[in-house]
């Protein structure tokens, strides 16, 4: 009777001792791989990539870190808005006089004023730095999104690969039923039995390696999204990425990348400081107002004090500050130009790689994987009919497993290339 061995119903008597040991080994392997399979009754909910990113960005510590960084930048704006504090001075002099001792008391308050516009320029520079801090925050968020997406993809890949190994194990179990039936009738050699035992050992070793990697990535993923306490739920979604956006759209997004915008804002801030330094030859004016009282033995008098002071810009006219601000602005603009040039050179290659890998993954899954499954069905029917041996059957199973894992490998590479494309171009996803 032809059909898929994975759907056969076991109607045979209990196997002999040798086959019982195979059954125990297969059960142990299936239990091991079950830790890396996708769906379990205990985990009804699933987590997709968008939800994982949202959880990572919504962590309280992450939000507090973002708010604190913006508050630090905002404090510079507050400082730039403040006038310098007024200065209060009080003096008392006692001097000897022919008629006795005289006392002079002076109380004065003074305030500095900026008539050059430097304070307004410093305020603009601080505002530019707040803008830069916001762009830096967007850049860090994009980096976090990329980190979560990459780890999610790697974990999903191992989850799907674990499911492929679980299906391989079920194939071996089906083959074991056939060999058990033939052995009961005395129509199978001891070689087939031992060959199945060898295949079971190989399956166990490979499955154990993937299960260990999957368990490690699950823990890392759970910590990254703040799900350490309750554990990571099953991951949902297809490994193959969506179609890449048009190259023109990616190039437009590159020009608006947050790190480039941050460099431009910082350069503008230093440009404002350079202009402020160039106006250092216009000094700040300090005006004072007070009262002076003179007490002598025979009389006392009180008068008003008016004070005016201005520093003379003879030596320091802001040359050092102007030179420093100019150099820093130039450095940042050069860094921006180089960073953009590097991104522009990378984005075309990564875009091409993303498109071609996705196409290759789709083609391979549609053509090669389907052919492998057809060959498996033929090999199963031939083995049941006595037309081929266990080696041919196991070879068909391994070929189908290899085709499925190759398809998953291509899909993972396409997905990682798409994530890199979004990272290089600065495309905002899942925010």
Secondary structure, 3 states (H helix, E strand, C coil): CCCCHHHCCCCCCCCCHHHHHHHHHHHHHHHHHHCCCCCCCCCCCEECHHHHHHHHHCCHHHHHHHHHHHHHHHHHHHHHHCCCCCEEEEEEEEEEECCEEEEEEEEEEEEEECCCCHHHHHHHHHHHHHHHHHHHHHHHHHHHHHHHHHHHHHHHHHHHHHHHHHHHHHHHHHHHHHHHHHHHCCCCCHHHHHHHHHHHHHHHHHHHHHHHHHHHHHHHHHHHHCCCCCCCCEECCCCCCCCCCCHHHHHHHHHCCHHHHHHHHHHHHHHHHHHHHHCCCCCCEEEEEEEEEEECCCCEEEEEEEEEEECCCCCCCCHHHHHHHHHHHHHHHHHHHHHHHHHHHHHHHHHHHHHHHHHHHHHHHHHHHHHHHHHHHHHHHHHHCCCCCHHHHHHHHHHHHHHHHHHHHHHHHHHHHHHHHHHHHCCCCCC
